[in-house]
């Protein structure tokens, strides 16, 4: 009996320890402390904790459905599980300066209307930190609903796959949360890995996103950075819609089934060093997106390298590599688009060209599409005639007399070798 009493007392002391640096009395000491630890009543432990203190939880399962309404740090020591029991939000943060670390957070409710989540960060919780946790089996993993300068870092987030896609939540969801960052997380399953809307000045970096609808989904989010992420085996990689002033660099899309990158009404953004490899339908789809700058990206092994449509104008496409795509460029239009700048164009793997002066630039322009392509895109049934003598005569005439080519993309200075792309090098290292 004495041994049991000693062990119980030690567990209680550990569960409610607040570090001396917090400057307050240990939370959970005093009347009823032993009962709190035995019943795993997290709400009571939080209520007894000192403002600004550190609450350390020993191994065990604790009841979720709690609201943290004062600044503190909650740390799990060992296998600490906070279980929502399938109801509502597991943990809600409602004060500035809260940190959650080294916890397993599971079992939220399943209502998108009520925004059920593993961790729900309210507008009051500026500077919240959610780091190094396992957030599994929740509808929404982490929802940043309006705080400034929050950080979601180093977590493993696994969404629910037992629901239909339209019923699932996102791994990390952001709304009107300027300055917030999502860095170094692994997000698997659910609807979208990272979904942001109506925000600005965000950073999404070095995340791994797998088995999702979209890896990253932007809506109405401006002046932000998307860097060093890996999208693996998703329906689409990086879907950027109605967002402007983005820096998109060194991201990888590998084995995504439909699109690597989508730009829909996305303007004035810079794209550098990204790679789409083992792609699906389209490496890049650009729809009514204007004044974007694509440089030193690699688009490889897709059905279409880049689909360019719906009046997209004043985009710069220079120094990129288009490799082994069935159709390198799909542009259904009559305007002439020149994809080069200062004597430098792009690399095209199907360009059988010479470089007699050895300057690294092919000696004649490259045109990815001709009149036959335009006909087939407008009337797919015309594919039946591709081997006919009449079509072969048209193709010969275009090669002999370039003046009869229709409007479209032309690269007057095609590169002889593909540029090095950091994200592509990452893909090679993981094969």
N, C-alpha and C positions, 0 to 999 in steps of 0.2 A: 504493500500500500504506500509506504514512504517513497519507494522508487517511482511509482506512478505519479504521485503528487509532485515530485521533483521534475519529472519530464513534462508534466502539464504546465507547471510554472515557467519552465524554460521556454516552452513554445509560445506562451502568452507574451513573455518578455520580448522575444524576437519579433513577433507579429506587430507589436505596437511601438517598436523602437523609433524614436525621432532623433536624428543626429544632434549632437550638442551644438553644431554650427547653426541649427535652426533657431536657437535661442529660446526654446519653449520647453515645457514639460512633456515627457513621453506620452504620445496619444494612447488611449486605451488603458491607462493605469487607473487605479482607484476602484470603487465599487463596480462589480459586474464585469471586470476585465476578463476573468476566466471564462465566463459564459459567452462573451463575444467570440473568443478564439474557438471554442468548441463548436459553436453553431455556424461558423464561417459567415458571420453577418458583416459583410463589407460595408454596408451603409453605416452601421454603428461605429465601426472602426474609423471610417472617414469623418463622421461627426465628431469623434473624440480627438482627431488629429489637430495639431497646431497649424495655424495659418503660416504658410511658407516653410513648413517642415518636410521631412522625408519619412514616408510610411513604408516599411519593408514587410512584405508578406512572406511567410514560410510556405512550403509546399502544401498543396491542398486545393480543393474546389470551393470557390466563393460565389455567393449569389450575386448576380448582376442586377440590371435594372436600377442603377445608381446614378445620381447626379453629383458631380464634384463642383461645389460652388465657392471654393476658396483656393488661392494659390497653394499648391503643394506638389511634391514628387511622389509617385506611387511606383515602387520597384518590387518585382517578384524575385525571390531567392529560391532557386530550384524550379520545380514544375508547379507553377501557380496558374490555375485556371479560373477565369471569371466567366460564369455561364449565365446567359440570359434566359434559359429555359424556353426559348422559342417565342418570347414575348417582347415587343417593343425594342428599345435601344439598350444595349448591354451597358455601356458607359456613356454618359453625357457630360461634356465639359462646359461649364457655364461661368468661368472666371478666368482672368488672365494669369499667365505664368504657371500653367499646369503641365507636368511631364508624366507620361506613361511609359514604362520601360520593362522589358523582359517579362511580359505577361502573355498568356494564351487567352484570347478573348473570343468567345464563341456563342452561338445560339441566339441571334437576334430574332425578332419577328420577321414576317414575310410580306409586309404591306409597303408598297412603293408610295402610296398616298400619304402614309404616316411617316415616311422616310426612316424606316427601321434600319438600324446600322449597328455594327460592332462598336465603333467609336463615333460619336456625333459631337462635333465641335461647333458650338454656337458662336454668334457674333460677339458675345462677351468674352470669348476665350482667346484674346490676342496673344500671340507668342506661344501658343500651345506646341508641345513636342510629343510626337507619337513615334517611338523609336525602338527597334530591336524586339518587336513583339511578333507573335503568331496570331493572326486574325483570320479565323477559319469558320466556315459554316454560317456566315452571316449574309443577309440580303445585300447590304452595302457594306464594304469593308470599313472605310473611313470616309466620313462626310464632313468636309470643311464648309460650313454654312455661314460664311460671312466674317470669319476672323481675319485680322491682319497678321502677316508675318508668321504663319504657322509652319511647322516642319514635320513632314512624314518621311522617316528615313530608316532604312535597314530592316524593314518588316517583311515577313512572309504573309501574303494575303491570298487565301484560296476561297473563291466564290462558290456559290451553289450551282451545281450542274443538274439537279433533279427537277428544275423548273424550266418551262419554255423560255426561249431567249427574251421574249417581250416581258416576261415576269421577273427576270433576274435583275439584280442591282449591279453597280459598277464597283471595281476594286477600290479606287480612290475617286471620290466625286468632289468637285469644287464649284462653289457659287460665290461670286463677289468677294473674293478673298485675296486682295492685292498683297504682293510680296511673299506669298506662301510658296514653299518648295516641296517637291516630291522627289526624293533622291535615293538611289540604291536599294529599291524594293524589288521583291520578286512577286509578281502578281499572276495567278493562274486561275482560269475559270471565271464564270460570271458573264456579264454582258460586255462592257468595255473595261479595259484595264485602268486607264485614267480618263475621266470625262470632266471637262471644264466648260463653264458657260458664264458669260457676263463677268469677266475678271480681267486682270491686267498685272503686269510685272511679276509673272510666275516663272519658276524654273522647274522643269522636269528633266532629270539627268540620271543616267547610269542605271535605269531600271530594266529588268527583264520581264517581258510580258508575253504570255503563252496561252494558247487554247482559248481565245476570246473572239468576240465579234470584231471589234476594233482594238488595236493595242492602245492608241492614244486618239482621243476625239476632242477636237477644239470646236467651240461655238462661241462667237462674240467675245473672244479673249485676245487682247492686243498687247504688243510690246513685251513679249515673253521669249523664253529660251527653251528649246527642245534639243537636248544634246546627249550623245553617247548612249542612247537607249537601244535595246534589242527586242525586236518583234519577231516571234517565232510561231509558225503554224497557226496563224489567225486568219479570219476571213479577209481582213484588210489590216494594213500596218498603221499608217499615220494619216488620219482623216481630218483635214483642216478646212473649216467652213466659216465664212463670215468673220474672219479674224485677220488682223493686219499688223505689220511691223514685227514679224517674228524672225528669230534667228534659229534656223534648223540645221544642225551640223553633226556630222559623225554618227548618224543613226543607222542602224542595220534593220532591214526587212528581209527575213529569210523564210522561204517556203510559205509565204502568205498566199492564200488561194485566189483572191480576186485582184486586189490592188496593193502595191507597196506604199505609194503616196497618192493622196487625193487632195487637190486644191480646188475648192468650190467657193467662188466669191472671196477668195483670200488674196490680199494685195500687199505690195510693198514689203515683201519678205526676202530674206537671204538664205540660200540653201547651199551648204558646202560640205563636201566630204562624206555624203551619205551613200549607201549602197543598197540596192535591191538585188538579191541573188536567189537562184532557184525559184524564180517568180511564177506567178499564176497568169491571170488574164492580162493585166496591164501593170507594168512597173510604175508608171506615173500617169495619172489622169488629171488634166488641167481643164477646168470648166469655168469660163467667165472669170478668170483670175488674171490680174493685171499688175504690171510693173514689178514682177518678181525677178530675182537674180539667181539662176541655177549655174553653179560652177563646180567642177571637179567632183562630180557625182558619178556613180557607176550603176548602170541599169542592165541587168543580165538575165538571159534565159526566160523571158516572158513571151506570151503570145504577141503582145504589142509593147514595144519599148516605151513610147510616150504617145498618148492620145491627147490631141490639142484641139479644143473646139469652143464653140459658143462665144465667139468674139473676144477671146483673150488677146490682149494687146500689150505692147511695150514690155514684153518679157525678154530677158537676156539669157541665152542658153549657150554657154561657152565652156570649153575644156572638160566636157563630160565624156564618158565612155558608154557606147551602146554596143553590147556584146551578145551575139547569138540570139537575138530576139527574132521571132518568126517574121514580124513586121516591125521595122525599126521605128517608124513614125507613121501615125495615122492622123492626117490633117485633111478634113473634108472642107475645103475652101478654095477660093480662087486668088486670094491675095498672095503676093510673094513675101516670104518670111526669110530673112537672112540670119542664120545662126552662126555668127562669128563676130569677133571684135579685135581690132588692132592686129589683123593678120593671123589670128588664132581661131580655129574652129573647134570641132569635136572629133572624137575617135569613133569610127564605124567599122565593126568587124567584117562586114560584107563588102567593104570598099576595096576592090582590086585595083590599087593605084600604084604609081611610081613616084619616087622622090629622087629625081636625077641630080639635084643640086645638094642633097643631103642636109637640108635645113629642118627636117622633121615634119614638113608640111607637104601634103600630096600635091602633085603638079596640076591637077585639074579639080574642079568643083565636084561635090557629091550631092546628088539629088536622090533622096530616099524613095520618092514616089513619082509615078508617071501617070499618063492618061488612063492606062488600063486599071491602075489602082483606084482612081477616081470613079471609074465606071462600076467596078465591082462593089465598092462601098455603097454606091447609090442603088445598085441593082444586084444583090448577091447572087441571083440566078445566073448572072453572066459568067460565073466561075466555070460553067459547063463549056465555055468557049475558049478557055485559056490556052489550050493546046492547038487551037485552030490556026490555019495558015494566015488568016486575016489578022488575028491578034499578034502573031509573031511578026508580021509585016509592020504593024504599028510600032511595036517595041523596037524593031530595027531602025525605023524612020526616026524615032525619038533620039536614039543614040547617035545617029548620023547627023541629024539636024536639030540641035537643042532648042532652037528658036520656036519649035512647035510644041515644046513642053507646056503643060498647063501651069497655072500659078500654084504655089505651094512652098515647101521648105527647101532651101538650098544652103549648103555649107560651102562657101567659096574657098575655105582654107582648112580642109579636113586634116586631122592629125594622123601620123603614121603609127603612133604607139599610144596605148591608153595611159592616162595619168594615174599616179599612185593615189589611192583613196583609203584613208584610215579605216573606215567601217568595213571595206572590202577585205582589208588585211585581217581584221578581226574574224570575218567569216571564214577565211582560209585557215586560220589557226584553230577553228573549232570543228573542222571537218574530220 
